[in-house]
């Protein structure tokens, strides 16, 4: 898509949408431009459909204040339309009994105490993606909830994780779902614990020093249990009505339910939703699902299919977040490896803080999953290490597993390698941890997926709870992840370079399947770091390698240590000394490295 200049956005937000407590009752406000009359009914009037009419305002808005209404009561709107009488939930409802139940007058009060949390700087962020419904299930047959996640925060904190990314929690049909089918975008999934549960999780995470990033879905709504569908009776071509495109632009892989990004009230609705998570729930960042389908009908980069209104809507949202919530993080799932995704809005870009990087996950998964060493392309690995957007290493999120990469016909890395449910094999463990080591040492923001640290097997499924018994079986693998994260964050004081912008490839040996690279932030002792990786099943002895500086280089991490797993070979690698060569001004040292292994060096 061609980069455009900043669009002109509406400056004022639509005040008082939904049900909001006042000093004299509860005000109700709804947008229904094609309704002939609108009423509200609920616990406060014995669900009478005709006793509380809303007054019509300009531009299709209706409102009323109800003195008898109080927080916690249930309600719905009654719309008199040309299509007949329609009973609808509030599009702005913050809470529902369930996706086909009633709206609830939400009480926003919550004791945040003296919270003063600051999200980590991008270069020091380590993300752990999780799904609330399967992460820590307490009762068989029921989805997990926010309180179950809270119980595992100590594990994540000990691991070194400082940000969790939660798959979508907007109210969806039933109790089991990935969450990418939001039926009611403003309401928090009731079976997860509703609004109070989400706030409790954010508060507990912040107390543990962990930021919370939330997935949001704006490329489509639903497609089921949507009261938004033909909300006020109007539609064209049998499609969705006022909240949706009603022509060819409605079509998405998830149904004909793409919001109408060109209609001011729908733009406002989506913008209000994005800012709600940051304002009301103290969320630290948003990850937007499948951005290509917001900016292009078919996500095919064909200019004829571009959705310029979708593009400018994203710019508006990211500009608002940047201006109103400085420091908050927005990340795009785009995977087209395009600079404009994370270019500043003032330069015509979309303005995301970072983007999921298809230029890392796909070549690296291939390199570690391929059965045969000769299939591992070390030049492709090198390119994935050095790739960046807008000359900023941290404008990309790098990973080997995500909810998409371990489902939809793909499985966990260890199972893709093992080829069976029993992933406790040498090859699977060695190459899976090789991928994690690369992710934790390459430039970018590293992200783990739930269960990756305990070698979870199979594929992701919203009804397959994470098996925490695997923690006892694979404590060493968890320790490997912890050690890598601690080195990444320089907790031991001698690998500061792993959080730096800079990288230099020192060696690419496609015959021996070895790669070495240099990471640094400012340079010098405790900063300059060298990573050596062997992508072969054979150990490599006494290999001459160029180092960035002269002197003694100490091993800070060796993934082949038997303490990580009893199947690992504890291959003897050693500290090394880089000596200068006058004729070419290079510093050369000798290294030895075990099969499918990673060594991290730094100087004292």
N, C-alpha and C positions, 0 to 999 in steps of 0.2 A: 504494500500500500504506500502511496506517495505521502510523505510527511507534509502536514498542513500546519498553518499557523493556528494559534490559540483561538478557539471559538468564543463567541460572546455568550456568557452563561447568565441565567437568572440570578440576581443578587439576593433575593429574599427567599427564605424558606416558607413553606406552607405551614402556618402555625396551628397547633391544636388538633391535628388529625387524629382520628381514633377516639378512644374514650379516655378522658383525663379528669382527675379529681380537681375540684375547685373548692373555694371556701364555702360555697353554698350548694354543693352537690357534685354532679359529674356532667361534663360537657361531652357531647357526641358530635363528630364531624366526619362526613363521608363525601366522596366524589362520585356522583352518579348523574352525568349530564343528560342522559336520555330517560331518566325516570320521570314519571308524572307526579308521583307523590312518594315520600319516604317516611317510614315510621321506625321507631326503635321499640323493641319489646324485651322483657327479661324478668328476672326475679323481682325487680322493683315495681312491676305492674301486673304480676300474675300472668305474664306472657300474653297479654292482650295485644292483638295486632293493630289496633286502630286508635288507641287512646293517647299516644305520644307522637304527634307528627313533628318532623323536622322542617324548619323554615328554609326556603330556597334562597341561596345567595347568588352572587354572580359566578359565571364560568363553571356552572354545573355542580357547585358545592352546596351541601345541605348541613344544617346544624341545629342543635337544641341543647339546653341545659336541663337536667332532670334532678330536682332537689332530693327526691326519694332514693336515688341510686347511690351505692357505696362500693368501695373497693371489695373485690372478691365475688361480687355477684356476676351471674352469667347473663348474656344478652345476644341478640341478633338484630339485623336490620330487615325490615319488610319493604320491598320496593314494588310499587305499582307501575307496571310498564305495559307497552304495547304487546309484549310477549306473555303477559299475564302477571300474576303475583309471584314474586321471587323472594325467597327467604335466604339471606346471605350472612356469612360471618364478616366481621370488620376486616378490610384489607390491612389496616394498621394495628390489628389486635396484637398485643404483646404476649398474650397467653391464651391458650385454648384448652378445653377439656381433653380433646384429641382432634385429629385432622378432620373428622366428620361430626364433631360435637359442637359445642358452643364457644363463643368468645367469652373471655373473663375480663372484668374491669380490673386492670392490673394496678397493684400498689408498688410503686417503684422504690419504696424505702428500703435501704440496706445499709448496715453499719460497716462501712469500709475502714473504720478506725482512722489511724493517721498514716494511711498508705502513701508511701513516697518511693515508688518503684520507677526505675529507668531501664528501658530495654537495652541489652548489650549493643555495643557498636557492631556494625555489620561484620567487620574483620574478626570479631571475637565471638560470633554467634555459632552455636551448634544446635541444630534443630532435630527434634524427634517427632515424627508424624504419627498420630494415633487416631483410632476410631473409638469413640466413647462406648459404643454398643458392644464391642468385643474385647476391649483392652483389659478390663478386669471384671469379669462377670462373676457375680456372687451367688446367683440362683439359676439353676439349670432351666433352660427354656425361656428365660427372660433376658432382655438386653442389659448390658452394663449401664451405669449412670455416672454422673459427674462425681459423686461421692466415692465411687470405686476408683476413679482416676486419682482423686486426692490421696487415697491410701497408698498409691504407688509413687507418689512424688519423691519420697525419700530415696527410692531406688534410682530415679532419674537424676536427682541431685548428686548422689554418690558417684554416678556414672560420669558426671561432668556436664550433662545436658543443661543448657541455659535458655532454651526456648522449646515449647511444644507447639506443634501445628495440629489443630483439631479438625478433622473432617466435618462437613456441615452439620449444624445442629438446629437449623430452622425446621419447624414442625413439618413432618412428612407422614405419608400414609403408613399406618401400622406402627409396630415397635422395632422391626428389623429393617434396616436400609443402610446403604452407604451414605445417604444424606444428600445425594445430588439430584433429588426429585422434590424440591421444596414446594409444599402445598400452600403454606402460609409463611411468607418470608420474614415477617416481623416477630413471629411467635417462636419461642424456644421449645424444642421437642419435649412434650410432657413426660414421656417415659424415661427421659434422661435426667429429669429433675426440674424441668422448667426454668424460668428466669432466675429464681433464687438459687437453684443448684449451680447454674453457670456462674453466677456472681461468686458463690462460695468457692468454686474451683479457681477462678481468677485470683481471688484474694489469697487462697492457700498457695497457689503457684508463685505469686509475687513474694509472699513471705519466705518461700524457699529459694528465691532468687531466680525464678524461671518465668520468662515471658510467655504470653499466650498469643498465638497467631490463629486466626479463624478462617476456614474456607467459606467462601460465599459463592453463590451460583446466580449469575445474571445473564447467562447466555440462553437460558430458557427457564420457565417455571413448570412445576408439575412433572408429568402431564396429568396426574389424577388427583382427586380430592381437592380441586381448586375452586373455591368460590369466586375467584377472580375471573373465571371463564364466563364470558357473556354476562358480566356482572350486572349491568343495568338493562339487559334484554336486547341491546343493540349488537349487531354483528353484520359482517359482509362475507359472502362466499361460504357460509356455514362455519366460519372460524371464530376466534376467541373474543372479539368485541373490543372494548375500550382500552384494555391493558395490553393488547397484542397487535402485531401486524395482522392484517386480514387479507393478505395476498401472498405471492410467492416468497416474500421475505420471512414469512412465519415458519417456514420449514427448517427443522433442525434434526439431527440424528435421534433426538429424544421426543419427537412429536412436533406438531405445528404450533408451538407455544413460545416462540421468541417474542419478548416484550417489544413494544413499539418505541424504539429509542428516539424517534422524532417527535413524539407527542410530549408537550411540556409537562403535563401532569404525571406521565409515566417516568420521565426522566427524574422528576422530583421524587417520586416514590422510591426509585432505586438509589438515588443519592441519599435520601433520608435514611434508607435502610443501612447503607454503608456506614454513615456517620453514627447511627444509633449504637452499633457494636462498640465503637470507640468511646462514645460519650457515656452511655448508660452502663456498659459492662466492663469498662476499663480495658478492653481488648487492646493489645499492643501492635497488632498488625492484621492485615487481611491478605489472603491468598485468593485471587479470583480464578475461578474454574474456566478452562477452555476459552481463553480470550479470543482466539481466532474466529470463533463463532459470534463474538460481539462485533468485531470489526469487518466481518465478511460473511455473507450468507452461507457459503460452502466451505469456508476456511481454506480456500484454494489459491489465494493471492491473485485471482483474476479481478482486475479493476472493475469489470462490469458487475461484479457481485459485491463490491465494497459497500459497507454500511457506514457512511460518513457520520451519521448521527450517533452510531455506537462508538465510533472513535472519539468524537467530541465529548460524549458522556463520560467515558473513562478519563479523559483529560480533566473534565470538571471535577470528578470525584477525587482524583489524585491531587489536583490543585487545592481543593478544600481540605483534604487531609494534611497536606504539606503546610498549609497556612494556619489551620486551626489546631492541629495536633503535631507540632514539630517533633521529629524523632520517631514517629510511628512508621511502621514498615509495611510496604505493600509489595506483593510479589505476583507475577503473572505466570499462569500456566499457558505458555504459547508454543514453545518447542519448535519454532521455525527459525531460531537462531538469527534474530533480526535486531540490529542496534536500536531502532527507533522505539522498541518496546520499553527500554529503560533510559531513553534520552529524555532530557528535561522537557516539560510542557512548553516552556518559553522558547524552546528550539524546535517545536513542532512534534516532539515525541509524546508518548503516552504517559511518561512520568512515573513509572513504577520504580521502586527502590531496587528490585532485583527480578530475575526471571528463572524459572526452572530451565535447566540447560540441556537440551537434547543433544548438543555437541559433546557432552560428557557421558551421559548415561548409556547411550546406544553403543558407541564404540567400546566403552569400558566393559559393559556387560558381554559384548561379543568376545572381547579379549580374554575374559576370565571364564566364560561358559564353554567356549569352543573345546571340543574333546581333544584335539591334537595341537601340540605346541606350534607346529609349522603354520597353523591358521592364525596365530596371534601376530597382528601387524603392529610392530613397535612404533612405526612412524605415525600410525593413527593414534596410538596411546600418547605419544609426544604432543601431537596436535591438540588432543583433548586437555592436556595439562596447560598448554599455553593459551588456549582460547579465552577470549574475554570480550566484553561489550563496552564500547565507548572508552576503551583503555582503562577500564576499572574492573579488577579481578573479582570484586564482590558484587557486581551486578548479575551474578549467576549463582543459582543454588545447584549444588552437585550432589549426586546420589547414585547408588546402584539398585536401590529398592524404593518404591513408592506404592501407593494403593493401586495405581494403574500398572506398574511394572510387575506386580506379583499376582495378577488376575487376568481376566480376559484372554485366556489361552496361554498365559505365562505363569510361572511359579517362582517361588523364592530362588535366589541364586544357588543356594546349597542343593535344592532339589533339582534345579535345571542341570547341575553338574552331576549329582548322584544318580539321577534318572529314576528315583524311587522315594517312597516316603521316609525310609530310613536314611537320613542324611549324614549319619555319623560315620563318614568315610574320610580317609586321608585327603583324597583329591578334593572333595567338596569343601572340607574345612580349610584347607590350605588356600584354595583359589578364592573362596568367598572372603576370607580375611585379607587376602591380597588386594581385592577390590576396595575393602573398607580402608586399608592402610593408604591406598592411593587417594581416596576421597578425603581423608583426614590430613593429608600432606600437600595436596594440590591447592593452588589458589582458587578461591570461591568460598561459598557458605555451605558447609557440609550438612547433609540431612540423612538421618536414619529413619527406617520405618519400623513400627512396633514389632517386637519379637526378633528383630535382626540380631540383637545382642545376645540372644539365647538360642540362636540357630533354629528359629521357628521353621517348620516345614510346610508343605502343601502350598496352596494359594490362598489369597485373602478372600474371605466370604463373610458376609454380615451376620451369619448365624453360626460361625465357627470361632468360639472364644479362644483367645490366646492362652496357651497352656503354660502357666507359670511354674509347673513342676520341672520344666526344662532348665530353669535357673540352677537347680541343684546339680543337674547332670552336666551343665556347661558353664560352671562358675569361672573356669579359666578363660573361656571365650569372652565372657563378660569383662573379665579383668583386662584382656587384650584391648577391647573397645575402650575401656576406662583409661588405660595407659595412653592410647593414641589421642583421646580427647584431652587428657591432661597435658600432653606434649603440645598439642595444637594450641591450647590456651596458655602455654608457657608457665604452667603451675609450678614447674621445678626450676625455672629461671635460666634455662640454657637452650631453648628452642623458640625464641621470640620471632625468628624469621618465618615460622609457619603461619603467623597471622599477618604477614606483610603482603604488600602488593606485588613484590618482585619475584620472578622466576627465570631461571636460565637452564636450558637443557645442556647437561655436561657430556652425555654419551647416549647414543642410541645404537644398540647392536642387535640387528634383526636376525643374525645367525644364532647368537647365544641367547637371544630373548632377554637382554638386559637393558635397563634404562636407568640413568642417574640424572638428578636435577638438583639445582641449587635454589634455596629459598632464603629471602632476607627481607627485613623491614627497613632498618637503617644501616645494617652491617655492623661488624665487629664481634667481639667475644660475647657469647650468650645469645647472639642474634643469628649470625650466618649459619645455615643448616644445610646439610646434604642428605638427600634421600637416594638410596640405591635399591632397585627392585629387580628380582629375578622372576620372569614369567615362564620359566622352563621347569620341567620335572627333574632336571639334573642340577646338582650343586655346581657352583662355579668357584674354582680355586685360584688364588694368586692372580687376580685380574688387575691389570694396570689401568688406573682411572685418573683423569684430570680432576683436581680439586681447586676451589676458588682461591685458597690461601695456603701459604706454607705453614707447617707446624704439625702438632699432634692433634688428631681428630679422634674423639672418644665416641664409642657406641652408646647411644641413649635408648635404643629400642631394637630388638631383634625378634621378629614375629615367629621365628622357629624355636623359640624357647619352650621347653617341655612343660614349664609351669602354666602355659596357656592351654595345653592339651597333651595328654599322655601319648598321643600318636605322633606328635611333633618330634623331630629328630635331634633337637638341641645342637644343631650344626655349629661347629666352632667358628665363630667370626671374631674378629679381634679389632682393638683400637689400631689406628694406623697413622703413619707420619707422611705428610706430603712434603716432598723435597723439590727444590727449584732446579730447573734446567736452563742454564744460561743461554743456550743457543736459541731457544724458542720462548723463553720467559714463562713457561708453564710449570705448574706444581703437580707432580704425579705421585700417587700413592697406590699401594696394593691392597685389594680387598678380597675377601672370600665370603660367599653368601650361599645359604641353603636353598633347596628347591622351593619354588613358589613362595619366596620370602621377601621381606622388606627389612632393611637396616636404615636407621636414622643416626647420622653423625652430627656432632657439633664440637666446637673448640671450647676449652675452659674459658 
